[in-house]
Amino acid sequence: MKENIESRLRASLSRLGFNQIEVDSDEDGHVKLSGTVSNPNDRTSVLTIARTTPGVKQIVNQVNVSS
């Protein structure tokens, strides 16, 4: 399940150009996102993608906005 969550989430993020986001998950559906995006709207988009990915139950969002 861990690999499915990570691969689905990475594929979704990649399709929208968020290749710089690191994804880590565990067997319980807990996901950690890290990396940097260029603006707050992109940060929100990354979080929304994660929330709508099947199997994701909890998210730790460590995505930063570059200054």
ABEGO torsion letter per residue (X at the ends): XAAAAAAAAAAAAAAAGBAABBBBBBAAGBBBBBEBBABAAAAAAAAAAAAABBGBABBBBABBBBX
